[in-house]
Amino acid sequence: MTEKTQEQEEKKTTEAPEPIDPASEEITKLIRRRANYAAGVGLLGLPFINFAGVTAIQVGLVKSLCTKYGKTFSETAARNIISGLLSSGAVTLASPAVGGVALAIPLVGFPLAVATTPVLNGVTTYALGHVFATHFAQGGSLVGTAAGELSDSFKSAVHVARQKMANVIAGKQGTPEAA
């Protein structure tokens, strides 16, 4: 290898990656796929499995986004931010725990949980994905970020995700993949 070729190779590995638009097709597909997985876990109707499964999917989504944006991943930081956002009151009606509460209602609890939990799982996962993608695209990092810093954008993302899911349910868009 010549000296010039070696310098070019070193330059390629040390340059910052080209920023990825959070609305790019690649990122949108990644987020949708994980939101669909989270919705699928909700169909099981088992609260503990739902909580553990959705948490793993959401943490995995953040890890994938960290990789795409060249950010350092910390499972502890990801879990802390996710739980902070979900418990902040921003998504009282869009929390995966709501389906578990519905199970306690006699007679209608199980059908209600089965009907709502997948939607709630999908909405929260979709919103989290977009919040983290936007945060990373703007130069933010995972480590050192507090949930409070992302709270307002998460509230907005939940609203957008709810609207998209309502359109899918109402048949205004062909499939959940269109959300």
Contacts in CASP RR format, 6 or more apart in sequence:
PFRMAT RR
TARGET T0000
AUTHOR 0000-0000-0000
METHOD contacts of the structure
MODEL  1
MTEKTQEQEEKKTTEAPEPIDPASEEITKLIRRRANYAAGVGLLGLPFIN
FAGVTAIQVGLVKSLCTKYGKTFSETAARNIISGLLSSGAVTLASPAVGG
VALAIPLVGFPLAVATTPVLNGVTTYALGHVFATHFAQGGSLVGTAAGEL
SDSFKSAVHVARQKMANVIAGKQGTPEAA
1 9 0 8 1.000
17 69 0 8 1.000
17 70 0 8 1.000
19 69 0 8 1.000
19 137 0 8 1.000
20 26 0 8 1.000
20 27 0 8 1.000
20 68 0 8 1.000
20 69 0 8 1.000
20 133 0 8 1.000
20 137 0 8 1.000
21 27 0 8 1.000
21 137 0 8 1.000
22 130 0 8 1.000
22 133 0 8 1.000
22 134 0 8 1.000
22 136 0 8 1.000
22 137 0 8 1.000
26 68 0 8 1.000
27 65 0 8 1.000
27 68 0 8 1.000
27 133 0 8 1.000
30 61 0 8 1.000
30 64 0 8 1.000
30 65 0 8 1.000
30 68 0 8 1.000
31 61 0 8 1.000
31 125 0 8 1.000
31 126 0 8 1.000
31 129 0 8 1.000
31 130 0 8 1.000
31 133 0 8 1.000
32 126 0 8 1.000
32 176 0 8 1.000
32 177 0 8 1.000
32 179 0 8 1.000
34 57 0 8 1.000
34 58 0 8 1.000
34 60 0 8 1.000
34 61 0 8 1.000
34 64 0 8 1.000
34 125 0 8 1.000
34 129 0 8 1.000
35 121 0 8 1.000
35 122 0 8 1.000
35 123 0 8 1.000
35 125 0 8 1.000
35 126 0 8 1.000
35 161 0 8 1.000
35 179 0 8 1.000
36 122 0 8 1.000
36 176 0 8 1.000
36 177 0 8 1.000
37 57 0 8 1.000
37 125 0 8 1.000
38 53 0 8 1.000
38 54 0 8 1.000
38 57 0 8 1.000
38 58 0 8 1.000
38 96 0 8 1.000
38 121 0 8 1.000
38 122 0 8 1.000
38 124 0 8 1.000
38 125 0 8 1.000
39 118 0 8 1.000
39 119 0 8 1.000
39 121 0 8 1.000
39 122 0 8 1.000
39 125 0 8 1.000
39 176 0 8 1.000
40 118 0 8 1.000
40 121 0 8 1.000
41 49 0 8 1.000
41 50 0 8 1.000
41 53 0 8 1.000
41 54 0 8 1.000
41 57 0 8 1.000
41 118 0 8 1.000
41 121 0 8 1.000
42 50 0 8 1.000
42 54 0 8 1.000
42 96 0 8 1.000
42 114 0 8 1.000
42 117 0 8 1.000
42 118 0 8 1.000
42 121 0 8 1.000
43 114 0 8 1.000
43 117 0 8 1.000
43 118 0 8 1.000
44 50 0 8 1.000
45 103 0 8 1.000
45 110 0 8 1.000
45 113 0 8 1.000
45 114 0 8 1.000
45 117 0 8 1.000
47 97 0 8 1.000
47 99 0 8 1.000
47 100 0 8 1.000
47 103 0 8 1.000
50 96 0 8 1.000
50 99 0 8 1.000
50 100 0 8 1.000
50 117 0 8 1.000
50 121 0 8 1.000
51 96 0 8 1.000
51 97 0 8 1.000
54 96 0 8 1.000
54 121 0 8 1.000
54 124 0 8 1.000
54 125 0 8 1.000
55 79 0 8 1.000
55 82 0 8 1.000
57 125 0 8 1.000
58 78 0 8 1.000
58 82 0 8 1.000
58 124 0 8 1.000
58 125 0 8 1.000
58 128 0 8 1.000
59 75 0 8 1.000
59 78 0 8 1.000
59 79 0 8 1.000
59 82 0 8 1.000
60 78 0 8 1.000
61 125 0 8 1.000
61 128 0 8 1.000
61 129 0 8 1.000
61 132 0 8 1.000
62 73 0 8 1.000
62 78 0 8 1.000
62 81 0 8 1.000
62 82 0 8 1.000
62 128 0 8 1.000
62 129 0 8 1.000
62 132 0 8 1.000
62 142 0 8 1.000
63 73 0 8 1.000
63 75 0 8 1.000
63 78 0 8 1.000
65 71 0 8 1.000
65 129 0 8 1.000
65 132 0 8 1.000
65 133 0 8 1.000
65 136 0 8 1.000
66 72 0 8 1.000
66 73 0 8 1.000
66 136 0 8 1.000
66 142 0 8 1.000
67 73 0 8 1.000
68 136 0 8 1.000
69 133 0 8 1.000
69 136 0 8 1.000
69 137 0 8 1.000
70 136 0 8 1.000
71 136 0 8 1.000
71 140 0 8 1.000
71 141 0 8 1.000
71 142 0 8 1.000
72 141 0 8 1.000
72 142 0 8 1.000
72 143 0 8 1.000
73 142 0 8 1.000
74 142 0 8 1.000
74 143 0 8 1.000
77 142 0 8 1.000
77 143 0 8 1.000
77 144 0 8 1.000
77 145 0 8 1.000
78 142 0 8 1.000
80 147 0 8 1.000
81 142 0 8 1.000
81 145 0 8 1.000
81 146 0 8 1.000
81 147 0 8 1.000
81 150 0 8 1.000
82 128 0 8 1.000
82 147 0 8 1.000
83 147 0 8 1.000
84 147 0 8 1.000
84 148 0 8 1.000
85 91 0 8 1.000
85 128 0 8 1.000
85 131 0 8 1.000
85 147 0 8 1.000
85 148 0 8 1.000
85 150 0 8 1.000
85 151 0 8 1.000
85 154 0 8 1.000
86 95 0 8 1.000
86 96 0 8 1.000
86 124 0 8 1.000
87 95 0 8 1.000
88 147 0 8 1.000
88 148 0 8 1.000
88 151 0 8 1.000
88 154 0 8 1.000
90 151 0 8 1.000
90 154 0 8 1.000
90 155 0 8 1.000
90 158 0 8 1.000
91 123 0 8 1.000
91 124 0 8 1.000
91 127 0 8 1.000
91 154 0 8 1.000
91 155 0 8 1.000
91 158 0 8 1.000
93 120 0 8 1.000
94 120 0 8 1.000
94 123 0 8 1.000
94 124 0 8 1.000
94 127 0 8 1.000
94 158 0 8 1.000
94 161 0 8 1.000
94 162 0 8 1.000
95 120 0 8 1.000
95 124 0 8 1.000
96 117 0 8 1.000
96 120 0 8 1.000
96 121 0 8 1.000
96 124 0 8 1.000
98 116 0 8 1.000
98 117 0 8 1.000
98 120 0 8 1.000
99 112 0 8 1.000
99 113 0 8 1.000
99 116 0 8 1.000
99 117 0 8 1.000
99 120 0 8 1.000
100 113 0 8 1.000
100 117 0 8 1.000
102 109 0 8 1.000
102 112 0 8 1.000
102 113 0 8 1.000
102 116 0 8 1.000
102 117 0 8 1.000
103 109 0 8 1.000
103 110 0 8 1.000
103 113 0 8 1.000
105 112 0 8 1.000
119 165 0 8 1.000
119 169 0 8 1.000
122 161 0 8 1.000
122 165 0 8 1.000
123 158 0 8 1.000
123 161 0 8 1.000
123 162 0 8 1.000
123 165 0 8 1.000
124 158 0 8 1.000
124 161 0 8 1.000
126 157 0 8 1.000
126 161 0 8 1.000
126 164 0 8 1.000
126 165 0 8 1.000
126 179 0 8 1.000
127 154 0 8 1.000
127 157 0 8 1.000
127 158 0 8 1.000
127 160 0 8 1.000
127 161 0 8 1.000
128 154 0 8 1.000
128 157 0 8 1.000
129 157 0 8 1.000
130 157 0 8 1.000
130 160 0 8 1.000
130 161 0 8 1.000
131 150 0 8 1.000
131 153 0 8 1.000
131 154 0 8 1.000
131 157 0 8 1.000
132 142 0 8 1.000
132 150 0 8 1.000
134 153 0 8 1.000
135 145 0 8 1.000
135 150 0 8 1.000
135 153 0 8 1.000
136 142 0 8 1.000
161 179 0 8 1.000
164 173 0 8 1.000
164 179 0 8 1.000
165 176 0 8 1.000
165 179 0 8 1.000
167 173 0 8 1.000
167 179 0 8 1.000
168 174 0 8 1.000
168 175 0 8 1.000
168 176 0 8 1.000
168 178 0 8 1.000
168 179 0 8 1.000
173 179 0 8 1.000
END
